[in-house]
Amino acid sequence: MANSKYLVALDAGTSSCRALLVDTNAQIIDIAQKEFTQYFPKPGWVEHDPEEIWMTQLDVFRELLQRNALQAEDILGIGITNQRETTVVWDRHTGEAICNAIVWQDRRTASICESIIDEGHEAYVRESTGLVVDAYFSGTKLKWILDNVEGARERAEAGDLCFGTVDSWLIFKMTDGKKHLTDHTNASRTLLYNIKELSWDRNILELLDIPAGLLPKVQASASDFGKFTFGNAEIPICGVAGDQQSALFGQACFEKGTAKNTYGTGCFLLMNIGDSFIPSRNGLLTTLCCNKEGGVAYALEGSVFIAGAAVQWLRDGLGIIKDSAETEELANQVEGEDDLVVVPAFTGLGAPYWNMYARGAVFGITRGTDSRHFAKATLESLAFQTRDVIDTMTEDASLVLSSLKVDGGAVTNNFLMQFQADILQIHIERPSVIETTAMGAVYLAGLNLGIWDAHDIEKNKAIEKRFSPRLSQEKSEKRYALWKKAVNRTMNWIDKDE
Protein backbone atom coordinates (compact mmCIF):
# COMPACT_ATOMS: atom_id res chain seq x y z
CA MET A 1 0.00 0.00 0.00
CA ALA A 2 2.87 2.34 0.76
CA ASN A 3 3.77 2.38 -2.96
CA SER A 4 0.52 4.19 -3.81
CA LYS A 5 -0.33 7.86 -3.51
CA TYR A 6 -3.41 9.33 -1.85
CA LEU A 7 -5.31 12.47 -0.96
CA VAL A 8 -6.81 13.23 2.45
CA ALA A 9 -9.96 15.12 3.36
CA LEU A 10 -10.01 16.75 6.77
CA ASP A 11 -13.65 17.20 7.77
CA ALA A 12 -13.96 19.42 10.85
CA GLY A 13 -17.64 19.04 11.70
CA THR A 14 -19.79 20.39 14.50
CA SER A 15 -19.54 17.35 16.77
CA SER A 16 -16.53 15.44 15.42
CA CYS A 17 -13.42 15.63 13.29
CA ARG A 18 -12.87 13.11 10.53
CA ALA A 19 -10.14 12.22 8.09
CA LEU A 20 -10.77 10.35 4.84
CA LEU A 21 -8.11 8.57 2.83
CA VAL A 22 -8.90 8.66 -0.90
CA ASP A 23 -6.92 7.11 -3.74
CA THR A 24 -6.31 8.73 -7.12
CA ASN A 25 -9.30 6.83 -8.54
CA ALA A 26 -11.49 8.79 -6.06
CA GLN A 27 -12.21 5.66 -4.02
CA ILE A 28 -12.46 6.02 -0.23
CA ILE A 29 -9.93 3.69 1.37
CA ASP A 30 -10.45 4.46 5.06
CA ILE A 31 -12.13 6.89 7.48
CA ALA A 32 -11.04 7.92 10.97
CA GLN A 33 -13.40 9.86 13.24
CA LYS A 34 -13.36 11.24 16.76
CA GLU A 35 -15.89 13.36 18.63
CA PHE A 36 -14.97 16.45 20.60
CA THR A 37 -16.61 18.24 23.53
CA GLN A 38 -19.70 20.41 23.23
CA TYR A 39 -20.00 23.21 25.82
CA PHE A 40 -23.29 24.87 26.79
CA PRO A 41 -22.30 27.50 29.38
CA LYS A 42 -25.68 29.28 29.32
CA PRO A 43 -29.08 28.65 27.69
CA GLY A 44 -28.70 29.31 23.96
CA TRP A 45 -24.89 29.38 24.14
CA VAL A 46 -22.81 26.72 22.32
CA GLU A 47 -19.01 26.63 22.40
CA HIS A 48 -16.07 24.49 21.31
CA ASP A 49 -12.47 24.48 22.49
CA PRO A 50 -10.44 25.45 19.37
CA GLU A 51 -7.36 23.65 20.65
CA GLU A 52 -9.39 20.47 21.12
CA ILE A 53 -10.69 20.76 17.54
CA TRP A 54 -7.11 21.07 16.28
CA MET A 55 -5.80 18.18 18.37
CA THR A 56 -8.78 15.99 17.42
CA GLN A 57 -8.24 16.72 13.73
CA LEU A 58 -4.53 15.97 14.12
CA ASP A 59 -5.31 12.72 15.94
CA VAL A 60 -7.58 11.35 13.21
CA PHE A 61 -5.06 12.30 10.50
CA ARG A 62 -2.32 10.50 12.41
CA GLU A 63 -4.61 7.51 12.99
CA LEU A 64 -5.37 7.30 9.28
CA LEU A 65 -1.68 7.13 8.38
CA GLN A 66 -0.81 4.64 11.10
CA ARG A 67 -3.72 2.31 10.36
CA ASN A 68 -2.82 2.18 6.67
CA ALA A 69 0.96 2.00 7.17
CA LEU A 70 1.49 5.26 5.29
CA GLN A 71 4.05 8.01 5.55
CA ALA A 72 3.17 11.68 5.17
CA GLU A 73 5.12 11.60 1.87
CA ASP A 74 2.43 9.26 0.46
CA ILE A 75 -0.17 12.06 0.67
CA LEU A 76 -0.30 14.18 -2.48
CA GLY A 77 -2.56 16.85 -1.04
CA ILE A 78 -5.15 17.77 1.57
CA GLY A 79 -8.65 19.21 1.22
CA ILE A 80 -10.35 20.84 4.20
CA THR A 81 -14.07 21.15 4.79
CA ASN A 82 -15.54 22.56 7.96
CA GLN A 83 -18.49 23.63 10.05
CA ARG A 84 -19.17 27.14 8.86
CA GLU A 85 -19.83 30.35 10.82
CA THR A 86 -18.19 29.03 14.01
CA THR A 87 -15.93 31.85 15.17
CA VAL A 88 -12.36 31.55 16.45
CA VAL A 89 -10.09 34.39 17.58
CA TRP A 90 -6.44 33.70 18.38
CA ASP A 91 -3.12 35.41 19.04
CA ARG A 92 -1.20 35.63 15.77
CA HIS A 93 2.16 35.38 17.60
CA THR A 94 1.51 32.46 19.98
CA GLY A 95 -1.23 30.69 17.99
CA GLU A 96 -3.34 30.40 21.14
CA ALA A 97 -7.11 31.00 21.05
CA ILE A 98 -8.17 33.83 23.37
CA CYS A 99 -11.48 32.12 24.28
CA ASN A 100 -13.66 29.22 23.27
CA ALA A 101 -15.00 29.22 19.73
CA ILE A 102 -18.58 30.47 19.44
CA VAL A 103 -20.44 27.82 17.45
CA TRP A 104 -22.80 28.57 14.56
CA GLN A 105 -25.72 27.31 16.69
CA ASP A 106 -25.04 29.90 19.42
CA ARG A 107 -27.74 32.56 19.89
CA ARG A 108 -26.05 34.97 22.33
CA THR A 109 -25.79 37.75 19.75
CA ALA A 110 -29.52 37.94 19.00
CA SER A 111 -29.72 41.35 20.67
CA ILE A 112 -26.85 42.69 18.51
CA CYS A 113 -28.77 41.52 15.45
CA GLU A 114 -31.92 43.24 16.69
CA SER A 115 -29.98 46.51 17.08
CA ILE A 116 -28.67 46.28 13.50
CA ILE A 117 -32.22 45.73 12.24
CA ASP A 118 -33.70 48.49 14.43
CA GLU A 119 -31.07 50.95 13.18
CA GLY A 120 -32.14 50.28 9.58
CA HIS A 121 -29.05 48.44 8.32
CA GLU A 122 -30.71 45.13 7.41
CA ALA A 123 -31.33 45.93 3.73
CA TYR A 124 -27.72 46.95 3.11
CA VAL A 125 -26.34 43.86 4.86
CA ARG A 126 -28.63 41.61 2.86
CA GLU A 127 -27.80 43.27 -0.47
CA SER A 128 -24.06 43.12 0.23
CA THR A 129 -23.66 39.69 1.83
CA GLY A 130 -26.71 37.77 0.60
CA LEU A 131 -27.42 36.88 4.24
CA VAL A 132 -30.13 37.80 6.71
CA VAL A 133 -29.15 39.56 9.93
CA ASP A 134 -29.11 36.62 12.34
CA ALA A 135 -27.03 35.34 15.24
CA TYR A 136 -26.18 32.32 13.07
CA PHE A 137 -23.37 34.14 11.25
CA SER A 138 -19.83 34.96 12.35
CA GLY A 139 -19.79 38.75 12.25
CA THR A 140 -21.83 39.42 15.38
CA LYS A 141 -20.03 36.59 17.20
CA LEU A 142 -16.72 38.31 16.45
CA LYS A 143 -18.10 41.62 17.70
CA TRP A 144 -19.24 39.90 20.91
CA ILE A 145 -15.75 38.48 21.51
CA LEU A 146 -14.12 41.88 20.96
CA ASP A 147 -16.62 43.54 23.31
CA ASN A 148 -16.65 40.90 26.05
CA VAL A 149 -13.28 39.13 26.27
CA GLU A 150 -10.94 41.19 28.42
CA GLY A 151 -8.34 43.03 26.36
CA ALA A 152 -9.54 41.57 23.05
CA ARG A 153 -10.41 44.83 21.34
CA GLU A 154 -7.14 46.49 22.29
CA ARG A 155 -5.13 43.49 21.07
CA ALA A 156 -7.14 43.39 17.84
CA GLU A 157 -6.56 47.09 17.15
CA ALA A 158 -2.84 46.56 17.80
CA GLY A 159 -2.80 43.84 15.11
CA ASP A 160 -2.07 41.02 17.53
CA LEU A 161 -5.18 38.89 16.90
CA CYS A 162 -6.53 36.80 14.03
CA PHE A 163 -10.15 35.93 13.30
CA GLY A 164 -11.22 32.94 11.31
CA THR A 165 -13.76 30.22 10.81
CA VAL A 166 -12.56 26.70 11.57
CA ASP A 167 -10.84 26.30 8.18
CA SER A 168 -8.66 29.37 8.87
CA TRP A 169 -7.84 28.10 12.36
CA LEU A 170 -6.73 24.70 11.02
CA ILE A 171 -4.71 26.24 8.16
CA PHE A 172 -2.92 28.54 10.63
CA LYS A 173 -2.06 25.61 12.91
CA MET A 174 -1.08 23.28 10.05
CA THR A 175 1.27 25.86 8.50
CA ASP A 176 2.88 26.78 11.84
CA GLY A 177 1.31 30.24 11.71
CA LYS A 178 2.58 31.09 8.22
CA LYS A 179 -0.84 31.32 6.55
CA HIS A 180 -3.94 33.26 7.65
CA LEU A 181 -6.35 32.35 4.85
CA THR A 182 -9.90 31.35 4.04
CA ASP A 183 -11.82 30.58 0.86
CA HIS A 184 -14.73 32.39 -0.78
CA THR A 185 -17.36 29.96 0.52
CA ASN A 186 -16.41 30.36 4.17
CA ALA A 187 -15.92 34.13 3.83
CA SER A 188 -19.43 34.40 2.41
CA ARG A 189 -20.85 33.06 5.70
CA THR A 190 -19.34 35.68 8.00
CA LEU A 191 -21.83 38.55 7.43
CA LEU A 192 -18.72 40.62 6.69
CA TYR A 193 -18.00 39.69 3.05
CA ASN A 194 -19.42 41.45 0.02
CA ILE A 195 -20.25 38.57 -2.32
CA LYS A 196 -20.77 40.87 -5.32
CA GLU A 197 -17.41 42.62 -5.03
CA LEU A 198 -15.62 39.59 -3.51
CA SER A 199 -14.06 41.66 -0.76
CA TRP A 200 -14.51 42.37 2.94
CA ASP A 201 -17.22 45.01 3.27
CA ARG A 202 -15.81 48.18 4.87
CA ASN A 203 -19.24 49.54 5.79
CA ILE A 204 -20.21 46.42 7.74
CA LEU A 205 -16.83 46.27 9.45
CA GLU A 206 -17.38 49.86 10.57
CA LEU A 207 -20.94 49.08 11.66
CA LEU A 208 -19.75 46.21 13.87
CA ASP A 209 -16.55 48.02 14.93
CA ILE A 210 -14.29 45.23 13.65
CA PRO A 211 -10.67 46.07 12.70
CA ALA A 212 -9.90 44.85 9.16
CA GLY A 213 -6.51 43.57 10.28
CA LEU A 214 -8.21 40.66 12.06
CA LEU A 215 -9.48 39.16 8.84
CA PRO A 216 -7.92 36.40 6.73
CA LYS A 217 -7.02 36.73 3.06
CA VAL A 218 -9.72 35.21 0.83
CA GLN A 219 -8.97 33.03 -2.19
CA ALA A 220 -10.51 30.41 -4.53
CA SER A 221 -11.57 27.08 -3.03
CA ALA A 222 -9.21 25.16 -5.33
CA SER A 223 -5.93 26.99 -4.74
CA ASP A 224 -2.74 26.93 -2.70
CA PHE A 225 -3.37 27.35 1.05
CA GLY A 226 0.16 26.54 2.13
CA LYS A 227 1.83 23.35 3.29
CA PHE A 228 1.02 21.14 6.28
CA THR A 229 4.28 20.51 8.11
CA PHE A 230 3.95 16.92 9.38
CA GLY A 231 7.14 15.23 10.45
CA ASN A 232 9.68 15.79 7.71
CA ALA A 233 7.03 16.23 5.02
CA GLU A 234 5.25 19.28 3.71
CA ILE A 235 1.85 18.31 2.31
CA PRO A 236 0.05 20.82 0.06
CA ILE A 237 -3.27 22.14 1.37
CA CYS A 238 -4.97 22.81 -1.94
CA GLY A 239 -8.75 22.59 -1.48
CA VAL A 240 -10.97 24.37 1.07
CA ALA A 241 -14.74 24.82 1.24
CA GLY A 242 -17.41 25.23 3.88
CA ASP A 243 -19.15 21.92 4.47
CA GLN A 244 -22.36 22.62 2.56
CA GLN A 245 -20.69 24.09 -0.49
CA SER A 246 -18.25 21.19 -0.39
CA ALA A 247 -21.18 18.75 -0.45
CA LEU A 248 -22.72 20.62 -3.39
CA PHE A 249 -19.42 20.22 -5.24
CA GLY A 250 -19.10 16.59 -4.15
CA GLN A 251 -22.55 15.90 -5.62
CA ALA A 252 -21.32 17.40 -8.93
CA CYS A 253 -24.00 20.11 -8.81
CA PHE A 254 -22.07 22.26 -11.28
CA GLU A 255 -25.00 23.36 -13.42
CA LYS A 256 -27.56 26.05 -12.69
CA GLY A 257 -30.69 24.55 -11.08
CA THR A 258 -29.04 21.45 -9.57
CA ALA A 259 -29.61 21.00 -5.83
CA LYS A 260 -28.63 18.83 -2.87
CA ASN A 261 -29.69 18.45 0.74
CA THR A 262 -27.26 17.45 3.48
CA TYR A 263 -28.68 15.82 6.60
CA GLY A 264 -26.13 16.46 9.32
CA THR A 265 -26.28 18.20 12.70
CA GLY A 266 -28.29 20.77 10.82
CA CYS A 267 -29.97 20.36 7.46
CA PHE A 268 -28.71 22.41 4.54
CA LEU A 269 -30.23 22.65 1.10
CA LEU A 270 -28.26 24.38 -1.65
CA MET A 271 -29.13 25.08 -5.27
CA ASN A 272 -26.55 26.25 -7.79
CA ILE A 273 -27.88 29.44 -9.46
CA GLY A 274 -24.90 30.08 -11.75
CA ASP A 275 -22.61 33.07 -12.04
CA SER A 276 -25.08 35.83 -11.09
CA PHE A 277 -26.21 37.11 -7.69
CA ILE A 278 -29.96 36.47 -7.25
CA PRO A 279 -31.46 37.86 -4.03
CA SER A 280 -34.02 35.69 -2.27
CA ARG A 281 -37.48 37.19 -1.87
CA ASN A 282 -38.56 34.60 0.67
CA GLY A 283 -36.06 34.32 3.51
CA LEU A 284 -33.38 32.16 1.91
CA LEU A 285 -29.71 33.08 1.66
CA THR A 286 -27.64 33.86 -1.39
CA THR A 287 -24.16 32.50 -0.86
CA LEU A 288 -20.99 31.63 -2.73
CA CYS A 289 -20.30 28.12 -3.99
CA CYS A 290 -17.78 26.57 -6.39
CA ASN A 291 -17.97 26.33 -10.15
CA LYS A 292 -16.58 23.26 -11.92
CA GLU A 293 -13.07 24.75 -11.89
CA GLY A 294 -13.20 25.40 -8.14
CA GLY A 295 -13.74 29.12 -8.66
CA VAL A 296 -16.71 31.29 -7.67
CA ALA A 297 -20.39 30.64 -8.40
CA TYR A 298 -23.58 31.54 -6.53
CA ALA A 299 -26.15 29.41 -4.72
CA LEU A 300 -29.42 29.79 -2.88
CA GLU A 301 -29.35 28.14 0.54
CA GLY A 302 -31.87 27.23 3.15
CA SER A 303 -30.48 26.38 6.58
CA VAL A 304 -32.31 24.20 9.10
CA PHE A 305 -30.55 24.60 12.44
CA ILE A 306 -31.58 21.33 14.06
CA ALA A 307 -31.74 18.08 12.08
CA GLY A 308 -29.44 15.26 13.20
CA ALA A 309 -29.07 17.17 16.46
CA ALA A 310 -32.73 16.35 17.13
CA VAL A 311 -31.87 12.65 16.90
CA GLN A 312 -28.94 13.26 19.27
CA TRP A 313 -31.49 14.84 21.64
CA LEU A 314 -33.48 11.59 21.59
CA ARG A 315 -30.28 9.77 22.55
CA ASP A 316 -28.60 12.16 24.98
CA GLY A 317 -31.48 14.27 26.28
CA LEU A 318 -34.37 11.83 26.54
CA GLY A 319 -32.50 8.50 26.60
CA ILE A 320 -35.03 6.99 24.17
CA ILE A 321 -32.33 5.45 21.96
CA LYS A 322 -28.73 4.35 22.37
CA ASP A 323 -27.84 4.75 18.70
CA SER A 324 -29.32 6.90 15.93
CA ALA A 325 -29.87 3.80 13.77
CA GLU A 326 -32.57 2.64 16.23
CA THR A 327 -34.90 5.44 15.10
CA GLU A 328 -35.68 3.67 11.81
CA GLU A 329 -36.81 0.49 13.53
CA LEU A 330 -38.85 2.41 16.12
CA ALA A 331 -40.53 4.57 13.48
CA ASN A 332 -41.51 1.53 11.42
CA GLN A 333 -43.24 0.03 14.46
CA VAL A 334 -45.84 2.82 14.53
CA GLU A 335 -49.01 1.56 12.87
CA GLY A 336 -51.71 3.64 11.21
CA GLU A 337 -52.09 7.41 11.23
CA ASP A 338 -50.22 9.36 13.87
CA ASP A 339 -50.50 13.09 14.45
CA LEU A 340 -47.60 13.62 16.84
CA VAL A 341 -45.47 16.57 15.65
CA VAL A 342 -42.03 17.46 17.01
CA VAL A 343 -40.80 20.96 16.16
CA PRO A 344 -37.07 20.92 17.04
CA ALA A 345 -36.63 24.69 17.26
CA PHE A 346 -34.09 24.27 20.06
CA THR A 347 -32.05 27.28 18.91
CA GLY A 348 -34.76 29.15 17.03
CA LEU A 349 -35.92 28.57 13.46
CA GLY A 350 -33.80 29.02 10.36
CA ALA A 351 -35.00 29.38 6.77
CA PRO A 352 -37.53 30.43 5.73
CA TYR A 353 -38.82 31.65 9.13
CA TRP A 354 -35.69 33.19 10.70
CA ASN A 355 -37.30 33.42 14.10
CA MET A 356 -34.59 33.63 16.77
CA TYR A 357 -37.20 33.47 19.54
CA ALA A 358 -38.98 30.24 18.59
CA ARG A 359 -38.30 27.21 20.79
CA GLY A 360 -38.84 23.48 20.47
CA ALA A 361 -42.22 21.91 21.14
CA VAL A 362 -44.12 18.63 20.85
CA PHE A 363 -47.79 18.63 19.80
CA GLY A 364 -50.41 15.90 19.78
CA ILE A 365 -49.31 13.83 22.78
CA THR A 366 -51.93 11.30 23.92
CA ARG A 367 -51.99 8.57 26.56
CA GLY A 368 -50.80 6.12 23.90
CA THR A 369 -47.75 8.15 22.88
CA ASP A 370 -44.46 6.36 23.52
CA SER A 371 -40.84 6.34 22.40
CA ARG A 372 -41.72 4.93 18.98
CA HIS A 373 -43.92 7.94 18.20
CA PHE A 374 -41.22 10.35 19.39
CA ALA A 375 -38.66 8.67 17.12
CA LYS A 376 -41.01 8.77 14.12
CA ALA A 377 -42.06 12.39 14.63
CA THR A 378 -38.46 13.50 15.12
CA LEU A 379 -37.40 11.91 11.83
CA GLU A 380 -40.41 13.44 10.11
CA SER A 381 -39.41 16.89 11.37
CA LEU A 382 -36.28 16.70 9.21
CA ALA A 383 -38.39 16.05 6.13
CA PHE A 384 -40.91 18.76 6.97
CA GLN A 385 -38.19 21.36 7.47
CA THR A 386 -36.66 20.35 4.14
CA ARG A 387 -39.98 20.92 2.41
CA ASP A 388 -40.22 24.38 4.02
CA VAL A 389 -36.95 25.27 2.33
CA ILE A 390 -37.60 23.61 -1.04
CA ASP A 391 -40.98 25.27 -1.47
CA THR A 392 -39.32 28.64 -0.87
CA MET A 393 -36.30 27.88 -3.06
CA THR A 394 -38.28 26.77 -6.09
CA GLU A 395 -40.39 29.92 -5.83
CA ASP A 396 -37.28 32.13 -5.69
CA ALA A 397 -35.60 30.34 -8.60
CA SER A 398 -38.84 29.99 -10.61
CA LEU A 399 -38.37 26.27 -11.27
CA VAL A 400 -39.71 22.92 -10.12
CA LEU A 401 -37.43 20.16 -8.85
CA SER A 402 -38.09 16.67 -10.14
CA SER A 403 -35.49 15.06 -7.91
CA LEU A 404 -33.26 15.90 -4.96
CA LYS A 405 -29.73 14.63 -4.32
CA VAL A 406 -29.14 13.82 -0.66
CA ASP A 407 -26.12 13.17 1.54
CA GLY A 408 -25.02 13.19 5.16
CA GLY A 409 -25.19 10.60 7.89
CA ALA A 410 -28.98 10.50 8.22
CA VAL A 411 -29.59 9.46 4.59
CA THR A 412 -28.87 5.83 5.51
CA ASN A 413 -32.23 5.93 7.33
CA ASN A 414 -34.68 4.47 4.79
CA PHE A 415 -37.73 5.58 6.76
CA LEU A 416 -36.57 9.20 6.62
CA MET A 417 -35.71 9.05 2.92
CA GLN A 418 -39.07 7.48 2.01
CA PHE A 419 -40.97 10.03 4.07
CA GLN A 420 -38.92 12.79 2.43
CA ALA A 421 -40.04 11.54 -1.00
CA ASP A 422 -43.63 11.36 0.26
CA ILE A 423 -43.74 14.84 1.74
CA LEU A 424 -41.99 16.44 -1.26
CA GLN A 425 -43.77 14.30 -3.87
CA ILE A 426 -40.51 14.02 -5.84
CA HIS A 427 -37.74 11.42 -6.29
CA ILE A 428 -34.94 11.29 -3.73
CA GLU A 429 -31.53 10.19 -5.04
CA ARG A 430 -29.12 8.68 -2.52
CA PRO A 431 -25.57 8.31 -3.85
CA SER A 432 -23.49 5.16 -3.52
CA VAL A 433 -20.88 7.26 -1.71
CA ILE A 434 -22.64 9.36 0.92
CA GLU A 435 -19.41 11.06 2.05
CA THR A 436 -20.01 13.85 -0.44
CA THR A 437 -18.95 16.67 1.91
CA ALA A 438 -15.48 15.24 2.42
CA MET A 439 -15.28 14.15 -1.21
CA GLY A 440 -16.01 17.71 -2.31
CA ALA A 441 -12.90 18.88 -0.44
CA VAL A 442 -10.83 16.06 -1.97
CA TYR A 443 -12.12 16.85 -5.45
CA LEU A 444 -11.17 20.52 -5.01
CA ALA A 445 -7.67 19.48 -3.93
CA GLY A 446 -7.43 17.06 -6.86
CA LEU A 447 -8.54 19.75 -9.28
CA ASN A 448 -5.81 22.07 -8.05
CA LEU A 449 -3.22 19.28 -8.38
CA GLY A 450 -4.43 18.34 -11.87
CA ILE A 451 -5.47 14.82 -10.82
CA TRP A 452 -9.14 15.22 -11.88
CA ASP A 453 -11.35 17.55 -13.84
CA ALA A 454 -15.12 18.20 -13.61
CA HIS A 455 -15.85 15.40 -16.10
CA ASP A 456 -14.06 12.87 -13.87
CA ILE A 457 -16.07 14.02 -10.85
CA GLU A 458 -19.37 13.67 -12.73
CA LYS A 459 -18.42 10.16 -13.90
CA ASN A 460 -17.65 9.10 -10.35
CA LYS A 461 -21.12 9.80 -8.93
CA ALA A 462 -23.48 6.84 -8.80
CA ILE A 463 -26.99 6.53 -7.33
CA GLU A 464 -27.35 3.73 -4.78
CA LYS A 465 -31.13 4.05 -4.34
CA ARG A 466 -33.93 6.20 -5.67
CA PHE A 467 -36.95 6.75 -3.40
CA SER A 468 -40.28 7.51 -5.11
CA PRO A 469 -43.42 8.91 -3.43
CA ARG A 470 -45.82 6.30 -2.01
CA LEU A 471 -48.12 8.62 -0.07
CA SER A 472 -50.90 10.28 -2.04
CA GLN A 473 -50.56 14.00 -2.64
CA GLU A 474 -53.73 14.61 -0.61
CA LYS A 475 -52.35 12.82 2.45
CA SER A 476 -48.98 14.46 2.00
CA GLU A 477 -50.54 17.93 2.02
CA LYS A 478 -52.62 17.06 5.08
CA ARG A 479 -49.52 16.01 7.02
CA TYR A 480 -47.63 19.12 5.94
CA ALA A 481 -50.51 21.40 6.95
CA LEU A 482 -50.34 19.91 10.47
CA TRP A 483 -46.61 20.67 10.58
CA LYS A 484 -47.19 24.29 9.57
CA LYS A 485 -49.82 24.62 12.29
CA ALA A 486 -47.35 23.33 14.89
CA VAL A 487 -44.54 25.61 13.68
CA ASN A 488 -46.73 28.68 13.94
CA ARG A 489 -47.40 27.92 17.60
CA THR A 490 -43.68 27.86 18.46
CA MET A 491 -43.01 31.35 17.07
CA ASN A 492 -41.70 34.00 19.51
CA TRP A 493 -41.96 31.67 22.50
CA ILE A 494 -39.09 33.61 24.10
CA ASP A 495 -39.74 37.32 24.65
CA LYS A 496 -37.25 39.53 22.81
CA ASP A 497 -36.20 41.34 25.96
CA GLU A 498 -35.33 38.18 27.90
Buried (B, 14 or more C-beta within 10 A) or exposed (E): EEEEBBBBBBBBBBBBBBBBBBEBEBEBBBBBBBEBEBEEEEEBBBBBBBBBBBBBBBBBBBBBBEEBEBEBBBBBBBBBBBBBBBBBBBBBEEBEBBBBBBBBBBBBBBBBBBBBBEEEBBEBBBEBBBBBBBBBBBBBBBBBBBEEBEEBBEBBBEEBBBBBBBBBBBBBBBBEBEBBBBBBBBBBBBBBBBBBEEEBBEEBBEBBEBBEBBBBEBBBBBBBBBBBBBEEEBBBBBBBBBBBBBBBBBBBBBEBBBBBBBBBBBBBBBBBBEEEEBEBEBBBBBBBBBBBBBBBBBBBBBBBBBBBBBBBBBBEEEEBBEEBEBBBEBBBEBEEEBBBBBBBBBBBBBBBBBBBBBBBBBBBEEEEBEBBBBBBBBBBBBBBBBBBBBBBBBBBBEBEBEBBBBBBBBBBBBBBBBBBBBBBBBBBBBBEBBBBBBBBBBBBBBBBBEBBEBEBBEEBBEEEEEBEBEBEEEEBEEBBEBBEEBBEEBBEBBEEEE
